Amino acid sequence: MSYTQIGLDVEAPMALITINRPEKHNAISLETLAELQQAVAEAEQDERVRAVTITGAGGRAFASGSDLGEVKDRDFRKALEPIVQGLADQLERLPKPTIAAIDGICMGGGLEVALGCDLRIATPNSKFATPEGKLGIIPGGGATARLPRIVGRGWGLEMLLMGEPISAERALAIGLITRIVENEKLIDEARAMSEHIAEFAPFVPHTMKMMVNFGMEASTAAAQMLEKYAQGALVQTDDAKEGIRAFLEKRAPNFKGS
């Protein structure tokens, strides 16, 4: 499929999806969201892809937020359309791990895309904010649900209520991102992370994601029970037997996804 708002490049084991509206600081329109969802679905079906990275073009912004030219005309019916929250939901459900590679502005709807990813890395000049309150609205792409779950209630409310940008260093300190990488090394770092993930048996990252995402919604006891059943299923796979055998034989495992 050809895209006009984004780019999709596959260099196994990573699919790189680039939001490509640098003249608008990669503001996310409904068309951009639709193309992002299509690209993620395409990456899911590609057997060469073991991890998906999302980034922004231009070196100034990951994504500056939702396209306000559309938001100003958004009515209640449009605000309830599934596509507005659908991308982050899709990224969470994706069997393959996802990485947000952030360089520059990551605010509003752009931050909500990053919050849907499993891992977030950023450059030193990156800035993060949920500024919707200053516009007389609140986030509509899942920030009020995901942000407190990632950084905790206190920092979630700080960012949501104050709406002020925070630096990459602060984002790292509160757990919003996990790595700060120099600008020119950002995509290389995402690729190295993807290659590391690809060394695991294919069932492992998928199961890890499910355990964390479903476990966060359950009680501790229920989450631990889910974990035990998941481990019980994985330990019976050929890959688990190969992994244990390779460790004991001091060699690299040869996982086959079975």
N, C-alpha and C positions, 0 to 999 in steps of 0.2 A: 504494500500500500504506500502511496506517496503522501507526504505530509507537508503542510504549509507553515505550521506554527511551531513544530518541533523537528528534531532530527533523531533518527534511530540508527545506531551503528553497533554491529555485533562483531566482537573480536573475542572468540571463546577463551575463557569461560564467562566473560562479562558482556552484558548488553548495556550500552550507554545511551540514555535518552536525554536529549538536550533541549530545554525550553529555549526557543529561538526567536525571541522578540526583543532584541537588545535595544532597539530604538524606543521601546516603552518599558525599559528596565525589566523585561520579561514578565510584565503584568499578565495575569492569567484570565483569559476570556473563557466563555462557555465552549467555544470552538477549541481552544487550547486544552481544556479539560477533556473534551471528547477525544482529541488526538492522543493525549497522554494515556487515557484508558485503553485506546486501541493498541498503542505501542506496548503497553504493559501486557495486554492479552497476547500480542504477537510474541513477545519475549517468553511468556509462559509456555507457549507451544513449541518453542525452538529448543530441541534437545541439546544443542551445543551450549546453551546458556545455563549457568549455575548460580549467577547472581545478577541483579539489575541495579545499575547506578543512574540516578537522576541528577542533572546539573543544569546550570544556566549559561547561556552564551554571552559573550561580550566582556567578561571580567569585571563587571560593575554590580551585577545582581544575580542571585539565584532566582529569585522572583520577588518583585516589589509588593505583590499583593494581587487582589482581584482587580480586573479591569473596571475602573470606576465609571467609565463611559457606559458600561452595561449595568452596573450596580444602581446608578441613579434612576434607571428605568425599571428596576426589578420590583415587581409587586409581590403580594403574599403568595400567590400561586407559584410564581417563578422561584421564589425563595425555598419552596418546599420540593422543588424538583430533585430527584435522587442524584443527579449528576453532580450537584454542588458538594455533597459529602461522599459521593461514590468513589472517587479516586483513592482517598485515604483508606476507605474500607477495602477496596480492591487490593491495595498494597499490603494491608495486614493479612488478607486471606491468601495472598500469593504463596505458593509452596516454596518459592525461591527467595532467599534473603535479599533485602533491598537496602541500598545505601544512598543517602542524600549527600552529594558532594557540593558544599556551599561555598561560594566565593562572592562576597559583597552583601548586598541587601537581601535579607530573608525575613519578610514581614507579612502580616495579614494572611491572605490566602496562600502566599508562598510558604510561609511557616507551616501552614496546615498541611501542605503537600509533604514537607520535610517530616512533620510529626507522624505521618502515616508510614514512613520508612522505618526499618528496623534499626539502622545505624545512621548516625549523622556525624560527618566530619566537616571541618571548616577552615578557611584561611584566616590569618591574623586580623585582616581588615573587615571581616564579616560583622554584620549587625543584625540583631534579632528583636522583633517587637510584635505586639498585637495591638495596633493603634485604632482599631475599629471604634472604640468608645468615643474618640475625638470626632468621629463623623456622625455621631448620633445613632449608631447601630452597635450590634455585637457580632462576634465571629459567627460564620455560618457553615464552615467547613470542618467542624469538629474540634476546634481549639479548646473550648470550655470543657470538653470531655477528656481529650488526650493530654493537654499540657499539664494539668495537675497530677495526672497519673505518672508522667515522666519526671517532672521536677519537684513534685510534692505540692501540697495544698498552698503553703505559704508563698512560694515563689510563683506558682501558677496564678494566684490572686494578685500578687505584686505586678506581674507582667500584664495581666488582663485589665486590672483596675487603673494602673498608672499609665499604661500604654507607651512607656518610654523605651527607647532602644537600649539593649544591653550589648556589651562587647563579646568577642569570641572568648576572651579569658573568663568573663563572668559566666558565659554559657557553659564553658567547660567545668567551672567550679560547681555549678548547680546540676550538672548531669544532662543538660539539653543536648550537648555534643560530647563526643568521647575522645576526639583527637583534633589538634590544631596542626595544620600542614601548610608549608609555604606555597604560595599561589601556583608556582610553576610545577609543583610536585603533587597537586591535588588529585588529578585523575590517575596519575601513576600510583598513588597511595590506594585509591579505590580499586584499581586493577590488582594491586598486590593483595588487598583484602579478599577480592573475589577469587584469586588464585588459591589463597589459603583455604577459603571455604570449599573450593572445588576438590581439595584433597580429602575431605570427609566423605563417608558413604552418603549417597544422595538422600536416603531416608532421614539422616540425622538433622540437618538444618531445618527441614520441613517440620519434623516432630518437635524440635526445640521451639520453633515459632508457635506452634499450636499449644504447647504446654504453657508457655508464658502468656500468650494472649487469652486463652481460655482460663488459665489458672488465676489471672488477675481479676477475673469476674467471679471467681468461686471462693468459697471459704478455704482456709489453709488446709483443712482436713480433706476437702474434696479435691483440691489441687494436687495434694500428695498422692491421693488415690489414683487420679488420672495419670500422674507421673509413673506410678508403679505399673499400671496396666500397659502404658506406652513402652516402658523399658522391657516389660515381659514380652511384648510383641517384637521389639527390635532384636532382643537377644536370640530369637529363633531364626533370624535372617542369615543368609549365606554371608552377607557382608560383615555381620558381627563375628561370625566364626572366623572369617578371613582376617579381620582386624586383630582379634586376640591371638590368632596363630602367628601373624606377622610380628606382633609385639614380642612374643616369646622367642621368635626366631631372629629378632633384631634386624628386620628388613622392612622396606616400605610396603604397605598393603596394596593389593590390587582389587579395588572395589568395583562391583559391576551393577550395583543398583538392584540387587535381588536378595 
